[in-house]
Amino acid sequence: MENEVLVLNENDIVEVEKKFVDKERMKYLTESEFQKLKETLDNEEMIELKLIVMLQYSLCLRVNEVLKLKVKDFERKANQGRIYFEVSASNSKQRRNINKIKNLVINTEVSLLFLTVVNKCNLKENDYVCRTKYNKIMSKRNYDKYLKKIFKKANLSEDKAHSHIFRHSRAIHLLNKGLNIAQVQKVLGHTSILNTMVYTKYSNYDINKVLINLD
């Protein structure tokens, strides 16, 4: 990927500063908190809920986007013996048709989780992937209710128990891992990179580790 140059004019800088103020109290999970949530989902054997959480996190989806996923949106891939899926997900806030869909891969862990739920619930091509433990289509209301319960079981702050937390968390975690702002923009599906720049305030990425290796 070629380096992308970001040129900001005075109005852009003002807009970025405003977004930083607006998002000053953004809530997200640290990497260790997210791992704790995953372990709690495993201990409670809530495989259907874990799939929704992992899809929303991995693909940086809004809640309405993840709940709309169908089996046919998952295309099986293989690379050197590894099985994974490429997912075609709605990018619901984009008005331009070219950005309406984003195609991103899920790793082997999430892919196997997807296959397990598909087989357990006997899902077909046009079936919705996000289910309750009773094999009913998951609604936003029920999803929020399940999240509050699992956050409580995981001893995580209940004020973080909302569906958008996973999108915020993933963006920050990707920055922490060293992805650049343009790459994170594409994962999020933002048209404007200014929206993505908000997350840099919360990243703990140590730029000095990169600078010391440049000389």
SEGU-228862 format. One line per field, with one value per residue: residue number from 1; x, y, z of N, C-alpha, C, CB in turn. Coordinates in steps of 0.2 Angstrom, whole numbers, plus 5000, padded with zeros to 4 digits. Glycine has a CB too. Layout:
% SEGU-228862
i (NUM_...)
n.u (X_...)
n.v (Y_...)
n.w (Z_...)
ca.u (X_...)
ca.v (Y_...)
ca.w (Z_...)
c.u (X_...)
c.v (Y_...)
c.w (Z_...)
cb.u (X_...)
cb.v (Y_...)
cb.w (Z_...)
This chain:
% SEGU-228862
i (1_2_3_4_5_6_7_8_9_10_11_12_13_14_15_16_17_18_19_20_21_22_23_24_25_26_27_28_29_30_31_32_33_34_35_36_37_38_39_40_41_42_43_44_45_46_47_48_49_50_51_52_53_54_55_56_57_58_59_60_61_62_63_64_65_66_67_68_69_70_71_72_73_74_75_76_77_78_79_80_81_82_83_84_85_86_87_88_89_90_91_92_93_94_95_96_97_98_99_100_101_102_103_104_105_106_107_108_109_110_111_112_113_114_115_116_117_118_119_120_121_122_123_124_125_126_127_128_129_130_131_132_133_134_135_136_137_138_139_140_141_142_143_144_145_146_147_148_149_150_151_152_153_154_155_156_157_158_159_160_161_162_163_164_165_166_167_168_169_170_171_172_173_174_175_176_177_178_179_180_181_182_183_184_185_186_187_188_189_190_191_192_193_194_195_196_197_198_199_200_201_202_203_204_205_206_207_208_209_210_211_212_213_214_215)
n.u (5004_5003_5010_4999_4995_4989_4981_4977_4966_4962_4949_4947_4955_4949_4937_4941_4946_4934_4928_4936_4933_4919_4919_4925_4923_4922_4919_4927_4933_4948_4962_4964_4952_4943_4948_4944_4931_4928_4933_4923_4912_4915_4915_4902_4896_4890_4888_4882_4880_4893_4898_4891_4896_4910_4910_4905_4915_4927_4924_4921_4908_4892_4878_4866_4871_4878_4868_4861_4867_4868_4869_4874_4882_4894_4909_4918_4936_4953_4969_4985_4981_4974_4958_4946_4934_4928_4919_4904_4898_4886_4888_4881_4880_4884_4882_4885_4885_4897_4903_4894_4895_4907_4921_4928_4940_4937_4946_4953_4948_4936_4930_4928_4919_4908_4905_4902_4890_4882_4880_4875_4863_4857_4857_4852_4856_4850_4847_4847_4862_4865_4859_4848_4851_4840_4839_4832_4830_4841_4837_4840_4836_4836_4849_4856_4851_4857_4870_4872_4870_4881_4892_4891_4893_4906_4912_4914_4913_4897_4892_4898_4892_4886_4881_4889_4901_4910_4914_4921_4931_4938_4944_4953_4961_4967_4974_4983_4990_4998_4993_4990_4982_4975_4973_4965_4954_4948_4944_4934_4926_4924_4920_4926_4942_4944_4934_4939_4951_4948_4950_4963_4967_4965_4973_4987_4999_5016_5026_5039_5045_5045_5052_5065_5070_5072_5084)
n.v (4994_5011_5026_5037_5054_5067_5081_5095_5109_5125_5125_5111_5108_5114_5107_5094_5097_5100_5088_5080_5086_5083_5070_5067_5060_5047_5030_5014_4997_4991_4981_4970_4970_4967_4954_4948_4948_4940_4928_4926_4924_4912_4904_4905_4898_4904_4904_4909_4923_4926_4925_4936_4947_4945_4947_4960_4967_4962_4967_4980_4985_4994_4992_4989_4985_4973_4965_4963_4954_4940_4922_4921_4932_4928_4923_4909_4907_4902_4900_4894_4882_4888_4892_4904_4918_4930_4944_4952_4967_4979_4996_5007_5021_5028_5038_5038_5027_5019_5017_5009_4996_4986_4975_4964_4953_4939_4932_4915_4910_4917_4913_4899_4900_4906_4895_4885_4890_4891_4878_4873_4879_4876_4884_4892_4899_4912_4915_4925_4928_4931_4926_4921_4911_4903_4900_4911_4925_4938_4953_4971_4976_4964_4961_4971_4969_4956_4960_4968_4959_4950_4958_4962_4949_4948_4957_4970_4987_4993_5004_5003_4994_4993_4992_4999_5000_4990_4993_5006_5001_4992_5000_5008_4998_4993_5004_5004_4993_4997_5000_5012_5028_5029_5016_5011_5019_5014_5001_5005_5011_5024_5039_5051_5055_5063_5059_5047_5051_5055_5044_5043_5050_5041_5031_5020_5018_5017_5028_5030_5018_5015_5026_5025_5014_5019_5025)
n.w (5000_4995_5003_5010_5008_5019_5018_5027_5028_5036_5040_5041_5051_5062_5062_5066_5078_5085_5084_5092_5104_5105_5106_5118_5129_5125_5126_5128_5126_5134_5127_5136_5144_5134_5131_5143_5142_5131_5137_5147_5139_5133_5145_5149_5139_5128_5113_5102_5105_5107_5094_5087_5094_5091_5077_5075_5082_5074_5061_5063_5064_5064_5075_5068_5056_5059_5063_5052_5044_5033_5029_5016_5014_5017_5011_5007_5010_5006_5012_5011_5018_5028_5034_5031_5030_5019_5021_5016_5020_5025_5024_5032_5034_5024_5010_4997_4983_4980_4992_5000_5003_5012_5011_5020_5029_5040_5054_5057_5069_5071_5060_5061_5072_5066_5057_5066_5072_5061_5058_5070_5071_5059_5048_5032_5016_5015_5027_5043_5051_5065_5080_5094_5108_5107_5094_5088_5078_5081_5089_5091_5103_5111_5110_5116_5129_5132_5132_5143_5153_5151_5152_5166_5172_5168_5176_5171_5168_5168_5161_5149_5142_5129_5112_5102_5107_5103_5090_5092_5101_5093_5083_5090_5095_5083_5079_5090_5087_5077_5064_5051_5050_5038_5034_5045_5043_5032_5036_5046_5037_5034_5025_5026_5032_5043_5052_5057_5063_5076_5084_5087_5098_5108_5107_5112_5105_5103_5096_5097_5096_5083_5077_5083_5076_5063_5061)
ca.u (5000_5007_5008_4994_4996_4983_4982_4971_4966_4961_4942_4947_4958_4943_4932_4944_4946_4927_4926_4939_4929_4913_4920_4930_4921_4921_4920_4929_4937_4955_4963_4963_4945_4940_4949_4940_4924_4928_4933_4917_4907_4916_4913_4895_4894_4885_4892_4878_4881_4900_4898_4889_4902_4916_4909_4905_4922_4932_4922_4920_4901_4887_4874_4861_4875_4880_4862_4858_4872_4866_4874_4876_4887_4901_4912_4924_4942_4958_4976_4990_4978_4970_4951_4943_4929_4927_4912_4902_4894_4883_4891_4875_4879_4887_4877_4888_4885_4903_4905_4889_4897_4914_4922_4933_4940_4937_4951_4951_4944_4929_4927_4926_4914_4903_4903_4898_4883_4878_4879_4871_4856_4855_4856_4853_4860_4846_4845_4851_4867_4864_4854_4848_4852_4835_4839_4828_4833_4843_4835_4844_4834_4838_4856_4858_4850_4862_4876_4872_4871_4887_4896_4890_4896_4913_4914_4916_4909_4890_4891_4901_4888_4882_4883_4894_4908_4915_4917_4926_4937_4942_4947_4958_4966_4970_4979_4988_4994_5002_4990_4990_4975_4971_4970_4959_4948_4945_4941_4928_4921_4923_4922_4931_4947_4943_4930_4944_4956_4946_4952_4970_4967_4964_4978_4993_5004_5022_5029_5046_5048_5046_5057_5072_5073_5073_5091)
ca.v (5000_5017_5030_5042_5061_5070_5089_5099_5116_5128_5123_5104_5108_5116_5102_5089_5099_5100_5081_5078_5089_5080_5063_5067_5054_5040_5024_5008_4992_4990_4974_4966_4970_4963_4947_4946_4947_4934_4922_4925_4922_4905_4901_4904_4894_4909_4904_4914_4930_4928_4926_4943_4952_4945_4949_4967_4969_4961_4970_4987_4986_4996_4986_4987_4982_4966_4961_4962_4949_4934_4917_4922_4937_4926_4919_4905_4908_4897_4902_4889_4878_4891_4893_4910_4920_4937_4946_4959_4970_4986_5002_5010_5028_5031_5040_5036_5019_5016_5015_5006_4989_4985_4968_4963_4946_4938_4927_4908_4910_4920_4909_4893_4902_4906_4889_4882_4893_4889_4871_4872_4882_4874_4890_4892_4905_4918_4916_4929_4924_4933_4922_4920_4904_4899_4900_4916_4931_4943_4960_4976_4976_4958_4961_4976_4965_4951_4963_4970_4953_4947_4963_4961_4943_4948_4962_4975_4993_4992_5010_5002_4988_4995_4988_5003_4999_4986_4997_5010_4997_4989_5005_5010_4992_4993_5009_5002_4988_5000_5002_5019_5031_5028_5009_5011_5023_5009_4996_5008_5013_5031_5043_5057_5053_5067_5055_5042_5054_5055_5038_5043_5052_5036_5025_5020_5016_5021_5030_5030_5012_5016_5031_5022_5009_5022_5028)
ca.w (5000_4995_5008_5008_5011_5021_5018_5030_5028_5042_5042_5043_5058_5067_5062_5069_5085_5087_5085_5098_5110_5105_5108_5124_5134_5121_5130_5124_5130_5133_5125_5142_5145_5128_5132_5148_5139_5127_5141_5150_5134_5133_5151_5149_5133_5124_5107_5097_5107_5105_5086_5086_5097_5087_5070_5076_5083_5069_5055_5065_5062_5069_5077_5063_5051_5060_5064_5045_5040_5031_5028_5009_5014_5019_5005_5010_5007_5009_5011_5014_5023_5033_5031_5033_5026_5017_5023_5013_5026_5024_5027_5032_5035_5018_5005_4990_4982_4980_4999_5003_5005_5013_5011_5025_5031_5047_5055_5058_5075_5070_5054_5064_5076_5061_5055_5072_5073_5055_5058_5076_5070_5053_5044_5025_5013_5016_5035_5046_5055_5072_5083_5101_5110_5106_5087_5085_5075_5087_5089_5094_5110_5115_5110_5122_5135_5133_5133_5150_5157_5150_5155_5173_5173_5167_5180_5167_5169_5164_5157_5143_5140_5123_5106_5098_5111_5100_5085_5095_5104_5087_5079_5094_5096_5077_5080_5095_5084_5072_5058_5050_5050_5032_5035_5050_5040_5027_5040_5048_5031_5034_5019_5028_5037_5049_5057_5060_5067_5083_5088_5088_5105_5113_5105_5116_5101_5105_5090_5098_5094_5076_5076_5085_5071_5057_5060)
c.u (5004_5005_5003_4995_4990_4985_4976_4972_4963_4954_4942_4950_4953_4939_4935_4944_4939_4925_4930_4935_4922_4913_4925_4929_4919_4923_4922_4932_4944_4956_4962_4956_4941_4941_4945_4933_4923_4928_4927_4912_4908_4914_4906_4892_4889_4888_4888_4880_4889_4901_4897_4894_4908_4916_4908_4911_4927_4931_4921_4913_4897_4882_4869_4865_4876_4873_4858_4862_4868_4871_4878_4881_4894_4903_4918_4930_4947_4965_4981_4987_4974_4963_4949_4938_4930_4920_4910_4897_4892_4887_4886_4874_4882_4882_4879_4888_4892_4906_4900_4890_4905_4915_4929_4934_4940_4943_4949_4947_4937_4926_4924_4920_4907_4900_4899_4891_4879_4876_4874_4863_4853_4853_4857_4855_4856_4844_4850_4856_4867_4858_4854_4850_4846_4834_4833_4832_4835_4840_4840_4842_4836_4846_4859_4857_4855_4868_4877_4873_4878_4893_4896_4894_4904_4916_4917_4911_4902_4889_4894_4897_4883_4885_4889_4901_4913_4918_4922_4932_4941_4946_4953_4963_4970_4976_4985_4993_4999_4999_4989_4983_4971_4969_4964_4953_4944_4941_4934_4923_4920_4924_4927_4936_4947_4939_4935_4949_4954_4949_4960_4972_4968_4970_4984_4999_5010_5026_5036_5049_5049_5052_5064_5075_5074_5080_5096)
c.v (5006_5022_5036_5049_5064_5077_5092_5106_5119_5126_5115_5104_5109_5111_5096_5091_5099_5092_5078_5080_5085_5073_5062_5062_5048_5034_5018_5003_4992_4983_4969_4965_4966_4956_4944_4944_4941_4927_4921_4922_4914_4901_4900_4900_4898_4910_4909_4921_4931_4929_4934_4948_4951_4948_4957_4970_4968_4965_4978_4989_4990_4991_4984_4984_4974_4962_4959_4956_4943_4929_4919_4928_4935_4921_4916_4906_4903_4900_4898_4885_4881_4893_4900_4913_4928_4939_4953_4962_4977_4991_5008_5018_5032_5032_5038_5029_5016_5014_5012_4999_4989_4977_4967_4955_4945_4932_4920_4907_4911_4915_4903_4894_4902_4900_4885_4884_4891_4882_4869_4874_4880_4879_4889_4899_4912_4919_4921_4925_4925_4930_4922_4913_4899_4898_4905_4921_4936_4950_4964_4976_4970_4958_4965_4972_4960_4954_4965_4964_4950_4952_4963_4955_4943_4954_4968_4981_4992_4998_5009_4996_4991_4993_4992_5002_4995_4989_5002_5006_4994_4994_5007_5004_4992_4998_5007_4997_4990_5001_5009_5021_5029_5021_5008_5014_5018_5003_4999_5010_5020_5034_5048_5054_5057_5063_5050_5045_5055_5050_5039_5046_5047_5030_5026_5018_5020_5022_5030_5024_5011_5020_5029_5017_5012_5024_5022)
c.w (5000_5001_5006_5012_5013_5022_5021_5029_5035_5045_5044_5050_5063_5068_5066_5077_5088_5088_5091_5105_5111_5108_5114_5129_5131_5126_5125_5129_5129_5130_5130_5144_5140_5129_5137_5146_5135_5132_5145_5145_5133_5139_5152_5143_5129_5117_5102_5099_5106_5098_5085_5088_5093_5080_5071_5077_5077_5063_5057_5062_5067_5070_5072_5057_5052_5061_5057_5041_5039_5029_5021_5009_5016_5014_5008_5006_5010_5007_5015_5020_5028_5030_5035_5028_5025_5018_5019_5017_5023_5028_5027_5032_5029_5012_4998_4989_4982_4987_5003_5006_5006_5014_5015_5027_5038_5048_5056_5064_5074_5065_5057_5069_5072_5059_5060_5073_5067_5056_5064_5074_5063_5048_5036_5022_5014_5023_5038_5051_5063_5075_5090_5102_5109_5098_5084_5082_5081_5085_5092_5102_5114_5115_5116_5129_5137_5135_5140_5155_5157_5153_5163_5175_5173_5171_5177_5168_5165_5160_5150_5139_5134_5117_5102_5101_5107_5093_5087_5097_5098_5084_5084_5095_5089_5077_5085_5092_5078_5065_5057_5050_5044_5032_5039_5047_5035_5031_5043_5043_5031_5027_5020_5033_5043_5055_5061_5064_5074_5087_5090_5095_5110_5112_5110_5112_5102_5098_5091_5096_5087_5074_5077_5080_5064_5056_5059)
cb.u (4995_5006_5015_4987_5000_4981_4983_4972_4961_4961_4937_4952_4964_4940_4930_4952_4949_4922_4928_4946_4927_4909_4924_4930_4915_4926_4913_4935_4933_4959_4970_4967_4942_4942_4957_4941_4922_4934_4939_4914_4908_4924_4916_4892_4891_4884_4892_4871_4880_4904_4894_4882_4903_4918_4902_4900_4925_4931_4917_4925_4898_4884_4870_4858_4881_4883_4857_4858_4878_4860_4871_4870_4884_4900_4914_4922_4945_4957_4977_4996_4983_4973_4946_4949_4922_4930_4911_4898_4898_4876_4898_4871_4883_4893_4875_4895_4882_4909_4907_4883_4895_4916_4923_4933_4947_4930_4956_4957_4947_4929_4932_4932_4915_4905_4909_4902_4883_4882_4885_4873_4856_4849_4860_4846_4859_4840_4846_4847_4874_4865_4854_4841_4854_4828_4838_4823_4830_4850_4827_4843_4826_4836_4859_4854_4842_4862_4878_4865_4866_4889_4895_4883_4894_4914_4919_4916_4913_4885_4893_4909_4885_4880_4878_4892_4907_4911_4911_4923_4934_4938_4943_4956_4962_4966_4976_4985_4990_5008_4982_4994_4976_4976_4976_4961_4951_4951_4945_4930_4915_4927_4915_4927_4954_4939_4924_4947_4958_4938_4951_4974_4961_4957_4980_4992_5002_5026_5027_5048_5043_5040_5056_5072_5068_5069_5093)
cb.v (5000_5021_5034_5040_5065_5067_5092_5097_5119_5136_5124_5101_5112_5123_5099_5088_5106_5103_5077_5081_5096_5080_5059_5074_5057_5040_5021_5011_4985_4991_4974_4968_4977_4966_4946_4951_4953_4934_4923_4932_4925_4904_4905_4911_4887_4916_4897_4912_4931_4922_4921_4944_4950_4938_4947_4969_4965_4954_4967_4992_4979_5003_4988_4994_4985_4966_4965_4968_4948_4934_4910_4923_4943_4922_4924_4898_4915_4890_4909_4894_4874_4898_4887_4916_4919_4939_4947_4957_4971_4986_5005_5008_5031_5026_5047_5039_5018_5021_5021_5006_4984_4989_4965_4967_4943_4935_4929_4904_4914_4927_4908_4890_4908_4911_4885_4883_4901_4891_4866_4875_4890_4869_4896_4891_4904_4918_4909_4934_4927_4941_4915_4922_4903_4902_4893_4918_4934_4943_4961_4983_4976_4952_4964_4982_4962_4947_4969_4974_4947_4945_4970_4961_4937_4950_4959_4974_4999_4991_5016_4999_4984_5003_4987_5010_4996_4979_5001_5014_4991_4986_5012_5011_4986_4994_5016_4999_4982_4996_4999_5021_5038_5029_5004_5014_5029_5006_4994_5014_5009_5035_5046_5063_5053_5073_5052_5038_5061_5055_5032_5048_5057_5033_5026_5016_5017_5016_5037_5032_5006_5018_5037_5019_5004_5028_5032)
cb.w (5006_4988_5011_5010_5006_5028_5011_5038_5022_5042_5036_5038_5059_5064_5055_5067_5086_5082_5079_5098_5110_5098_5102_5127_5138_5115_5133_5119_5129_5139_5122_5148_5146_5121_5133_5154_5135_5122_5146_5153_5127_5132_5157_5149_5135_5128_5104_5098_5115_5108_5082_5089_5104_5087_5067_5081_5089_5067_5052_5062_5060_5065_5084_5060_5049_5067_5068_5041_5044_5025_5028_5005_5019_5026_5000_5010_5007_5007_5013_5017_5026_5036_5033_5034_5029_5010_5030_5006_5032_5026_5023_5038_5041_5015_5005_4989_4975_4977_5003_4998_5000_5019_5003_5031_5028_5050_5061_5058_5081_5068_5049_5068_5080_5055_5052_5078_5074_5049_5059_5082_5070_5053_5046_5022_5005_5012_5038_5051_5053_5073_5080_5104_5118_5109_5085_5091_5069_5088_5091_5091_5111_5111_5103_5121_5135_5127_5128_5151_5155_5143_5153_5175_5169_5160_5185_5159_5167_5169_5160_5144_5145_5123_5101_5098_5118_5097_5081_5101_5108_5082_5078_5102_5097_5071_5082_5101_5081_5071_5057_5044_5051_5026_5037_5057_5036_5022_5046_5052_5032_5040_5016_5031_5034_5047_5054_5054_5064_5083_5084_5083_5106_5113_5098_5122_5093_5110_5088_5105_5096_5072_5080_5092_5070_5056_5066)
